[in-house]
């Protein structure tokens, strides 16, 4: 056998594999489209029955889910995955219980489908308004977090959508264990199992197929690292709801309450490191920097947080490493914090505008005028006053669970819950009216 024939056979094998994966994904898409029509017409009671069943099954199957997760964790540790990814991958009893609780919270939320709003009587006598309707089939591509499988399924079902879920290979066993729970719940509620399909193949070609099937997929939501989101955005032929990264800021104004500022700045950084709503840059007004930074430095040291500071920060905190230009644009997802001392409110706003990712930014202040300006002028999907950035979350916003966070400005922005998974069509109510 010649080298040329070996190379030819290899190319043919890859082509066959891609064709096979494309066929599998096309079949999944066809089934999802068919199931979407059944879910769209399902009653609130039918959808809630499936969700309550899912919550009960998740709790009953916690042992098998954790066993599958342990298998994924062992493989991930062997593959030397980053600490942030391991944190997102890991499940425990509390996280499984939180998954079940999140599903029940979604079930308890008002059903948006069929809601009519903005109804107005026109001079012609007709009533014109809008009605909330499902998007159809939602494709979700995500890394590490197996809880996304339950969150996505529950939100898509409650909003009348079918979904195709493609998790990362590092969470394959966990995702399939949760998928079995979802299938059992759908059967119990007599809804089509194809309403939620968790892709079994770990072949990356499945992602490419999912992104290029507008005849079956109405919208794609990527949840994962910047590389994944950038890839999806570049290659998708269907609309994408996304955020690239979470370079979040807290600005401590010179009128800030000292105790509030300490609590918020510590919580925003140390409550959890590997999340997109964790603070990555702390901005401090120059007039209070010498008062507040030593105490913050002491607390951060206790949490083993590495500080990278500007020149003025390093004069107050000599232990801080010099911050580079790159630090102001970095989402660390780690116990690392950039700190910059700014002259005033306007400089803080300018820094956020230049380096932020339009995700979540917060001001700590007792100045009502500056608080209002911050809310108006900071162009992020979540803007906060006297609160930790860690609140930028679907559960905390009362959405029950979130499908992701969007920093786009069209369709959905911020945490995406039920309403973000719907569209609105115009409806006209008449009584024999003609034009």
N, C-alpha and C positions, 0 to 999 in steps of 0.2 A: 504494500500500500504506500503510495507516494505522499509526500508532505502536502501536495496540492489537494489530493483526494481527502486527506484527513481534515484539512481546513474546510473543504467543501461540505463534508459530512457534518462538521461542527456548526457551520452556518445554517445548514438545512435543519439541524436539530433545534437551533435557537428559533428559527422561523416557525417550525411546527409547534414549539412550546408557546410562542407568542400567539399563534393562531388558536391554540387550544385554550389559553387563558382568555383571549378575546371572546371565544365562543361561550365560555363559562359565564363571563361577565354580561354578555348580551342576553343569555338565558335568565340570569338574575334580574337584569333590567326589565325584561319582558314580564316576569312574574311580579316585580315590584309595581310596574305600571298597572297591571290588572288588579293587584291588591289595593292600590291607592284609591281606586273607585269605590271599593267596599268600605274602606276606612273612612272615606270622605262622607259617606252617607250613614255611617254608624251613629247611633244615638249617644248622648252623653252617658247614659247609664251603661251602655255596652262598653264604651271606652273605659269608664271608671272601674267596671267589673274586672277588666283585664289588668288594670293598674293595681288594684287592691290584691288581686291574685298574685301578681308578680312580686309585690312587696312581701307577701306571706311566703312565697316559694324561695325568695332570696334568703330570708331568715332561716327557713327550714334546711336549705342547702348550703348554709354558711361553711360547714365543714369541708364539703367537696370543692367549694370555691376557693377556700384558703389553701387546700391541698394543691389545687392547680396553680395558684399564685406562688406557692413555695417552689414549685417546679420552674416557673418562669424566673423567679428571683435567683435560683441557683445558676441557671443558664446565663442570666444577666451579669452576675458577679464574675462568673468564669470569663465572660466576654469583656469584662472591665468597663462596663457602662459607667457614665459619670454619676456622681452622687445625686445630682438633681433628678436624673432620670430614674435612678433606683428609688428615690423618695416618691416619685409619682407612680411608679409601678407597684409599690408595696401595698398590700391589703392587710387588714387585721380585723378583729371582731368589731371594733368600733367603726371602721370604715365600711364594712359590710352592712352594719346596722344603719349607718348614715345613708347608704345607698337606698335601703328599703324605706327609710324615713323620707328621703327625697322623692321617691316614687309616690308615696302617700300624699306628700304635700302637693305634687302635681295633680293628683286625683281630686284633691280638695279645692283646687283653683277653679274659678268660673270657666266654662267652656266658651272660647271665643268664636267658635264656628257658628255662622248663621246670625251673628249679632249685626243689627242694622244701626247705623249712626249717621249723623249729619243730614237727617231727613228734612227737606225744606219744600214748602208748597210754592210752586211756580205760578206766575200770572195765568198760564194756560190752564191751570187746574190740576196738573199732574204733580205727584210728589216725587222728588229726586233725592236719592241718598246713596249710601254705600253699604255693602254687606261684606263681612269678614269671611274669607274662604281659605281652604288649605292651599299650600304651594304645589303639592302633588307628591313627588318623590324627592326626598332629600338624601344626598350622598354625603357621608361624613368620613373623613380620613383623619386618623389621630394616632398619636404615639403614646406609649407607656401607660397612661391612665386607664385601667380597666373599668373604673367607675363610670367613665364616659359611655360605655356600652349601655348601662342601665339608664343613665340620665337622658341620653339621646333617644333611646327607645320610648321612654315615658313621655317626653316632650313631643316627639313626633306623633305618637298615638293620640295624645290628648288634643293636639292641634289638627287632627284628621289627615295626617300625612303618612305615607309609607316611607321607609328608610332603608338604605343600603349602607352598612357600617363596615369600614375597613380599618381595623386596628393594626398596630405595629406587630412585627413578628416576635418582639421581645415579650409581648403580653398575650401570645396566641392561646395558651392553655387557659388562662384566666378568662379571656373574652369568650372562648367557646363554652366554658362552664356557665357563664352568665347567659350566653345565647340559649343554652338548653332550658334555663329557667324562663326566659322570655317566651320560647316556643310553647312550653307547658302552659303558661298563663294565657296565651292567645287561644290555644285549644280549649282551655277551660271556659273562656269567655265566648267561644264560638266565633272568633274572628280569624281571618286567614293568616296562617303562619308566615306567609310571604310578605306580610306587612312590615316585618322586621327581619332583615337578612344580614347575618354577620358573615362576611366573606371568609371562607375557610383557607383558601390558598394564600401563602405568604409571598408568592411571586410578585415582584414589583411591577410587572406588566399589568397587574390588576388595577393599579392606581391609574396608569395611563388610559386604560379602557374606561374606567369610571369617569374620567375627566372629559372624555370625548364621545359621550352618548347623550346628546341633547334630546334625542327622541324618547329617552327613558328617564333621564335625570334632570330635574328642574333647577336645582341649586346644589352647590358643593360647599361644605364647611370644613376647612382644615383646622385641626387642633394639634399643635406640636411646635417644634423648633422653627426658627426663622428660615432654615434651609427648606423644610417641608412646605411651609406656606409660600415661599418664593417660587418653588417648583410648581405648586398647584396654580398659583396666579399666572405663571408664564404659559402653562400648557393647557389650561382649562378652556373648553369651548362652551361651557355653561357658566351662568353667573356664580360668583364666589363671595361668601361672607367671611371676612378674615380680619386678623390683626397680625402684623409681622413680629412685633416685640413689645415688651412692656417696660420702657425706660421711665419709671415713675418718680416724681419729685415730691418732696415736702419742703415748703418754705416757711421758716419761722420768722415772723415779722417782729419788729422792735416793740410792738404793743402786746405781744403774746403773753398769756399767762404761763409762768415758768413751769408749774406742775403739769399743765395740759401739754405743753410743748415736749417735755421730757417723755411723758407717757406715749404720746403719739409717735414721736421720732423713734423710740425704742420698739414699739409694737410694729410699726410699718416696716422695719427692717428685720426684726428677729423672730416674729411670730411664726413665719415659715419662709425659707429662703428660695425654694424652687418654684415660685409661682409668679405669674405675669403681673400681679398687682402688688408685688413687694417693692418698697422704695429702693431705688438704686442711687439716687443723688439727693443729698440734704443741702438745702440752701439756707444760710443763716444771715440775718441782718447784722451789719458790722457793729452797730451800737450795743448789741447784746451778746456778741460772739464770745468775749472774754468771760462773761458770766455763765453762759450755758454750755459751751463746748467742753470745759474740763469735766463737768458732771456726765455729759453724754459720752465722752471718751472713756471715763472710768467704767460706765455701764457696758459700753460696747466691748471693752477689753474683757469683761466678765463673760461675755457671750462669744469670745474669740473672733470678733469681727475685725477684719483688716480694714484700716482707714487709709484712703488715698485722698490727700488734700491739696488745696491751692496753697500758695506761699503764705497767705495770712492765716490759714488754718494751721499750717505747720509751725508757725510761731507760737500758737496757743497749745497745739498738740504735737510736740516734737517727735512722738512715736509714729506719726502718720507718714506714709510714703508719699513722695511727690506725685501728684496727679498729672497724667499726660493728657493731651488733647483727646485721645481715644477714650479715656475714662468717662468723659462727659456724655459719650454716645453709647456706652456699653450697658447691656442688660446682663448683669453678672449671674443671676440665679444661684448665688453663693454668698457666704458670709464675708462679703466685700462691700464697702460703702465709699462712694465719692462724696466729699464735703467741700463746698465752696462758700466763702464769705462774700456777701454782696453788699454794695453800698446802700441800696434802697429797694423798694417794691418794684420800680420800673426795671431795674437791672435783673431782678429775679424773673419777672415776666419775660424779658428778652432772652434770658438763658433757657427757660422752658420752651419758648417758641423755636429756638435754634436747635436745641438738643433733644427735646422730648419726642415721644413716639405717639402722642395724641391718645394715650391710653387712660391714665389716671394721675391727677396731680392735686395736691392739697395745700392749703394755707392754714397756719396757726396764727390767729390774730384776735384781738378784742376790738379792732377798729372796724366798725360796721361798713364804712365807706369803702375801705380797702377790700373787705370781704366781698362786697357786691361787685367791685371792679374785677377781682380775681375770677368770680363766677362768669362774668361777661367776657373777659378778655382771654382767658386760657382756653385754647381751642382743642380740648380733649373730650373723649367720649364720657368720662366721669370727672367732674370737678367738685372738690370738697372743701368745706370750711370746718376747721377744728375737729377733724376725724382722720383716722388712719386710712391709708390707701388700701389696706387689706379688706375694707368693706366693699370694694368693687367686685361684687360676686352675686351670682343669681340668687342664691339662698338668702343673702343679706338684703337684697333688694325686693324680696317677697315674690320672686318668680318661681319658687318651689325648687327649681334646678335650672341650670343654664346649658345651652347647647354650645356656647362659646362666647367670646367677647369680640365685638366688631369695632374697629377704628375707622371703618369707612363712613362716608357721610350720606350714602343713599341706602334706602330700604330699612336697614337696622343699624343701630349705633349703641355701643356699650354692651352689657350682658344681654344675650339673646335668649329670651324665653318663649312662651307660647305665642305672644303677639308677633314676635320677629319671625315666626315660622308660618305666618299667614300673609295673604295679600287681601286687597279689597277690590271688589268689582262694583260697578255702578248698577243700581237698581232703580226702576221707574215704576211707580204705582199709579194706575189710572182706572177709569171706569167708563170705558168706551171712548176715551179721548182720541181725537184725530187732529193732525196738524194741517 
